[in-house]
Amino acid sequence: MIVVTGATGGLGGATVEHLLARVPADRIAVSVRDTAKAQHFADRGVRVRQGSYEDAAALRDAFEGAEQVLLVSGNDPAADMVGLHRNAVEAAVAAGAGRILYTSQQGAVPGNPYRPSDIHIATEAILADSGVAWTALRNGAYGPLDQVLGPWQRTGAIAQPEDGPVPYTDRADIAEATAVVLAGDRTFDGPVTLTAPTALTFDDLAKIASGLTGSTVKRIVLDDEQWVADQITAGVPEQLARLMLTWYQAARAGYFADAAPWLAELLGREPRTAAHRLAADWRAVGDRP
């Protein structure tokens, strides 16, 4: 049986949908905080059990019968995520899982200034010491592009701190590839990096955006502290702004620069590019044709 955590979230839920297209529903289970939110999976024959990383005993029950467990990483900056991930790994081991898969991050290596990297590095170390076969899916940046580009559609400018090349990746592609791995079509031991095929800078994206809009989208490089001050003025908590700043710092230092071939291999096609995503975002604003 394949058990997926976080199945009511974006990545976990999409992964389950792709699994349902590949394996019988009775081979799939989900461990979720609120079972009512997973009723749509139960209606299709998926086993739904309550479990959260805070409750080790519930997790052991939720993981019962698991051959593989997918641990979708948590992202609460106020929580002890390493400790919570340890709970999940230990529960999967106690349940007898043969392999644990974990949604890690591209560039999860020592020295990366992006603070969540430390969580992924520590969790991968826990997996390595677990005594169970494990896979760390080091996913490329797959959040909404406007999180890192800012409101370029409204302002006509990408006014952000200095950046570097990043293979911006589509979450839907990551979910599909994760399902492919879980379904057993390909096995990886240890870390594997899943990214779009090309790393782009904000200069590159500004040129793409200019082509979409028919007018020049400028790239304006902001001083780090000025950017943080602007974010605070806009209502973003300073702690969150400084956390996001470390992402730009990591990008400019090259920690996300390397694109990998594995996502395309798993999908059997070219992954969706940042250009495709920008075009979709542009059409969505104002329902453009």
C-alpha positions in Angstrom: 0.0 0.0 0.0 1.1 3.6 -0.8 0.4 6.1 2.0 0.4 9.8 1.2 0.5 12.5 3.8 -0.7 16.0 3.3 -3.3 14.8 0.8 -5.6 17.7 1.4 -2.9 20.1 0.4 -1.9 21.2 -3.2 1.0 18.9 -3.8 -0.2 15.9 -1.9 -3.7 16.0 -3.3 -2.5 16.3 -6.9 -0.1 13.4 -6.3 -3.0 11.2 -5.1 -5.0 12.2 -8.2 -2.2 11.0 -10.5 -1.8 7.8 -8.4 -5.4 7.0 -9.0 -4.7 7.0 -12.7 -1.9 4.5 -12.2 -2.8 2.0 -9.4 -6.0 0.6 -8.0 -7.6 2.9 -5.3 -7.4 0.1 -2.7 -3.6 0.3 -2.9 -3.7 4.0 -1.9 -4.2 5.5 1.6 -3.9 9.0 2.8 -3.0 10.3 6.3 -4.7 13.7 6.8 -5.3 16.1 9.7 -9.0 16.5 8.9 -10.6 13.4 7.4 -13.7 15.3 6.3 -11.6 17.2 3.8 -10.5 13.9 2.2 -14.0 12.5 1.7 -13.7 12.9 -2.1 -10.9 10.3 -1.9 -12.8 8.0 0.4 -15.7 8.1 -2.1 -13.3 6.7 -4.7 -12.1 3.8 -2.6 -9.0 5.4 -1.1 -8.3 4.5 2.6 -8.5 7.7 4.6 -7.1 7.9 8.1 -6.5 10.7 10.6 -2.9 11.5 11.3 -0.7 14.5 11.8 3.1 14.9 12.4 2.3 16.2 15.9 0.7 12.8 16.9 3.1 10.0 16.6 0.6 7.3 17.8 -2.0 8.4 15.2 0.7 8.3 12.5 1.6 4.8 13.3 -2.0 3.8 12.9 -2.4 5.8 9.7 0.7 4.2 8.2 -0.3 0.6 9.1 0.2 -1.7 6.1 2.3 0.8 4.2 4.8 -0.5 1.7 5.7 3.1 0.8 5.1 6.4 2.6 5.2 9.8 1.0 6.1 12.5 3.6 5.1 15.9 2.3 7.3 18.3 4.2 5.8 20.9 6.5 6.4 24.6 6.2 5.3 26.2 9.4 8.2 28.6 10.4 7.0 28.7 14.0 7.1 24.9 14.4 9.9 22.5 15.1 9.7 21.0 11.6 12.7 18.7 12.0 11.2 17.2 15.2 7.9 16.8 13.4 9.5 15.2 10.4 11.4 12.8 12.8 8.0 11.8 14.3 6.8 10.9 10.8 9.9 9.0 9.8 9.9 7.0 13.0 6.2 6.2 12.6 6.8 5.0 9.0 9.7 2.7 10.3 7.5 1.4 13.1 4.7 0.6 10.6 7.1 -1.5 8.6 7.3 0.7 5.5 9.8 -0.5 2.9 10.6 2.9 1.5 10.0 6.5 2.7 9.8 9.3 0.2 10.2 12.9 1.3 9.5 16.1 -0.5 12.7 18.0 -0.1 14.1 21.0 -1.9 16.5 21.7 -4.7 19.8 22.9 -3.3 19.3 21.3 0.1 23.1 21.4 0.9 25.2 22.9 3.6 25.8 26.6 3.2 22.6 27.4 1.4 21.4 30.7 3.0 17.7 29.9 2.3 16.6 28.9 5.8 14.2 26.1 5.0 17.2 24.3 3.5 18.4 23.5 7.0 15.1 21.6 7.7 15.5 19.5 4.6 19.2 18.8 5.2 18.4 17.6 8.8 15.4 15.5 7.6 17.4 13.8 4.9 20.0 12.9 7.6 17.2 11.4 9.7 16.1 9.4 6.7 19.7 8.2 6.0 19.9 7.0 9.6 16.4 5.3 9.6 17.5 1.9 8.3 14.8 2.0 5.7 15.2 2.7 1.9 14.5 6.3 1.2 14.2 8.9 -1.5 14.4 12.7 -1.1 12.6 14.4 -4.0 14.6 17.7 -4.2 11.9 19.7 -6.0 12.6 22.8 -7.9 10.8 26.0 -6.9 7.2 25.4 -7.8 5.3 28.1 -5.9 3.3 30.8 -7.8 5.6 33.0 -9.8 4.2 36.2 -8.4 5.6 35.1 -5.0 9.1 35.8 -6.4 8.5 38.2 -9.2 6.1 40.5 -7.5 3.1 42.3 -9.2 4.7 42.7 -12.6 1.4 42.5 -14.4 0.2 45.7 -12.6 3.5 47.6 -12.4 5.2 46.7 -15.6 8.4 45.9 -13.7 10.0 43.0 -11.9 11.3 45.1 -8.9 13.0 42.6 -6.6 16.4 42.0 -5.0 19.3 40.6 -7.0 18.6 37.1 -8.1 20.2 34.2 -10.0 19.3 31.4 -12.4 16.4 29.2 -11.2 14.7 26.3 -13.0 11.1 27.4 -12.1 9.1 24.2 -12.0 5.4 23.5 -12.3 3.8 21.9 -9.2 1.5 19.8 -11.4 4.6 18.3 -13.1 6.2 17.6 -9.7 3.0 15.8 -8.5 2.8 13.7 -11.6 6.4 12.7 -11.4 6.0 11.9 -7.7 3.1 9.5 -8.5 5.3 7.9 -11.2 8.0 7.1 -8.6 5.4 5.9 -6.1 3.8 3.6 -8.7 7.1 1.9 -9.1 8.0 2.9 -12.6 11.3 4.2 -11.4 13.1 4.0 -8.1 15.7 6.4 -6.7 17.8 5.8 -3.6 18.7 9.0 -1.7 18.3 12.5 -3.2 17.1 13.2 -6.7 16.6 16.7 -8.1 13.4 17.3 -10.1 13.3 20.6 -12.0 12.2 22.2 -15.2 14.8 21.9 -18.0 16.1 25.5 -18.0 17.3 27.9 -15.3 16.2 31.5 -15.8 17.0 34.8 -14.2 14.6 37.7 -13.7 16.2 39.4 -16.7 15.2 36.4 -18.8 11.6 36.4 -17.3 11.3 40.2 -17.9 12.1 39.6 -21.6 9.5 36.8 -21.8 6.9 39.0 -20.0 7.7 41.9 -22.4 6.9 39.6 -25.3 3.6 38.5 -23.8 2.4 42.1 -23.0 3.7 43.8 -26.1 5.4 46.4 -23.9 8.6 46.6 -22.0 8.6 44.9 -18.6 11.6 46.4 -16.7 13.9 44.5 -14.4 14.7 46.7 -11.4 17.2 45.5 -8.9 16.4 46.6 -5.4 18.8 46.9 -2.5 18.1 44.0 0.0 17.3 46.3 3.0 15.2 48.6 0.9 13.2 45.6 -0.4 12.6 44.4 3.2 11.5 47.9 4.2 9.1 48.0 1.3 7.7 44.6 2.2 7.1 45.7 5.8 5.4 48.9 4.6 3.1 46.7 2.4 2.1 44.7 5.5 4.4 41.7 5.3 5.8 40.7 8.7 9.5 41.5 9.0 10.3 37.9 9.9 8.6 36.6 6.7 10.2 39.2 4.5 13.7 38.4 5.8 13.0 34.7 5.3 12.0 35.4 1.6 15.1 37.5 1.2 17.3 34.5 2.0 15.7 32.8 -1.1 16.9 35.6 -3.3 20.3 35.4 -1.7 20.5 31.7 -2.3 19.5 32.1 -6.0 22.1 34.8 -6.6 24.7 32.5 -5.0 23.9 29.8 -7.5 22.3 27.2 -5.1 19.3 26.7 -7.5 21.2 27.1 -10.8 21.4 23.5 -11.9 18.6 22.0 -13.9 18.2 18.2 -13.8 16.9 15.8 -16.5 15.0 13.5 -14.2 11.6 15.3 -14.2 11.4 15.1 -18.0 12.4 11.4 -17.9 9.7 10.6 -15.4 7.0 12.5 -17.2 8.0 11.1 -20.7 7.7 14.6 -22.0 9.2 18.1 -21.5 8.0 19.7 -18.3 6.0 22.9 -18.4 8.3 25.9 -18.6 8.3 29.3 -16.8 7.3 30.9 -20.1 4.2 28.7 -20.2 3.3 29.6 -16.6 3.9 33.3 -17.2 1.6 33.2 -20.3 -1.1 31.5 -18.2 -0.8 34.0 -15.5 -1.0 36.9 -18.0 -4.1 35.4 -19.6 -5.7 34.9 -16.2 -5.4 38.6 -15.3 -8.5 40.3 -16.6 -9.5 37.1 -18.4 -7.3 38.1 -21.4 -7.9 36.1 -24.6 
